Amino acid sequence: MGADSVVLASRREFAKLLHMAVRDDYLLRFIAALQQALAEILKFREAGRYEAALHAAFAAQEKNFSRTTAELAKLSLDELLYLLRLDESKAAGREKVLSYASLLEETGRTYEAMGRAPLANSCYQLALQVMLSVATEEDECPETLREKMRALLARIPPEELHEPVKERLRALT
């Protein structure tokens, strides 16, 4: 291998490492922005500013998907999860999907605090379905994820579980 080949190979390797570093930085920024949004939602909810909490939740959702709430409402869950995983590594896609579940759960808690149980229930079920989509794709479901799913299940009356949630629960066991 000549010197030119070594330099070319080194440049390719450097470009690959740089790309990986940029992707890792992007994921860290994404997670930090979501954590900030979740903290804001919690702050508003605890202050009784429920509409502001919902506005923060919807704004975070729009930012995560780069689409308006109206556009997102037209998409199926599978399409939403596809968008979150698009151009991501398996690990990064998993984190983005689970972050979306956290956002849905906090939105549900806000609706619950507002006394809007049906909307809270819908958010909890969607969050659970999102978590289950991750859990059923893995060889072994981590205990921390199982605990989060059990906590969500405890918030949903069993007789109100939607069929897609039941199907994913059966697939997990």
N, C-alpha and C positions, 0 to 999 in steps of 0.2 A: 504494500500500500504506500503510495507516494505521499509527499507532504500536502499536496493539494487535496487529496482524498481525506486525509486526517482533518484538515481545516474544514472541509465541507461537512464531514461527519460531525465534527465538534459544533459547527453552526446549527446543524439540524437538531442535535441533542440539546443545545442551548435554547433553541426556539421551542422545542417540546417542553423543556423545563419551565420556560417563561410562560407558556400557555397554561401549564398546570398551576403555576403560582397565581396567575391572573384568575383562573377558575376558582381556586381555593379562596382567594381574596373576595371574589364576588359572592361566594357562598357565605363567608363570614359576615360580609356587609348585609346580605339578605337576612341572615339569622339575627343580627344586631338590630336591623330595622324592624323585624317582626317582634322581637322582644320589647322594643321601645313602644310599638303599637299596642301590644298586650298590656304593658304597664299603664299606658294612657287610658285604655279601655277600663282597666281596673280602677284607676284613680277617678275617672268620671262616674263609674258605677257606684263606688263607695261614697261619693259626694252626692248621690241621688240625681246626677245629671245623665239620665238614661239616654236621652236623644243624642247627646254629645258622644256617649259611649258607642251607640250604634253607628253614628256618623264616622267615628274613628275606625270601627270594625269594617265598615263598607269601603272606606278609603284604603285601608290596608289590603283588603281583598282585591280592589281594583289595581293597586300597585303591584301586587304579587302576580296577577295574571296579565297585566298590561291591557286590560279591557274594562269597559264600564260595567256597572252592576246589571244594567239592562241587557247587555250582550252576554254576560255570564249566566243570566237566568234562562237563556235559551239553550244552554249546553247541558248535556248529560253529565253525570258524575264521571263516567269513563273519559269523556272528552276533557273535563277539567283536570283530571289526574294526568292525562296525556300531556296537556299544556305545561303542567308543573314539572314533568319529567323530561320534557323536550330538550335535547342537547345537553343533558346532565348525565353524570356518571350514576351508577346505581345507588351509591351512597348519598350523593347530593340530591338525587331525585327523591330518595326515601326521606331525607330531612325536610325537603320542601313540602312533601305530601303530609308528613306528620305536623309540620308547622301550620299547615292549612287546617288540620283537625283541631289544633289548639285554638286557632282563631274562631272556628265554628263553635267550639265548646264555650269560649268566653262570650260569644254573641248569645248563645243559649242562656248563659247565666244572667246576662243583661235582660233578656226577655223575661226570664223567671223573676227577676227582681221587680220588673214592671207589672207582674201579675198576668203575663201573657203566656200561660202554660202551653197552649198548642204550638206557638212559634218556638218556644224554648225546646219543647219535645222534638220538633222537626230539626232544629240545630243539633241537638244531642244525637239524634239518630243518624244524621248525615256525618257528624264527627266520628261516630262509632263505625259507620260504614267505611269511611276513609281509613281509619285505623285498621279495620279488618282487611281492607285491600292490601295493606302493607304486610300484616301478619300472615295472610294466606300465601303470600309470594315468597316468604322466607322459609328456609329449611326448618328453623326452630324459632318460635316466637319468644323474644326476650321477656323476662318476667316484668320489667318495668312497663312494657307495652300492655301486657296482660292486666296489670294493676290499673292502668289508665282506662282500659276497656271495661273492667269490672266496675270502676267508679261511675262511668257513664251509664252502664246497664242499670246500676242502682237508681239512677235518676229517671229511668224510663219505665212506666208500668208495663209489665210483661205482655199484657193483652193488647198493648198499643204498638208493639214492635212491628215495623213494616216488613213485608215479605223479603225485600232485598237484604235487609239486616239479618233476618232469620237464616236466609240461604248462606250468607257469608259466615255466620256463626257455626252453622252445620259443617261448612267446609273446613273450619279451623279445628274442629274436634275429631 
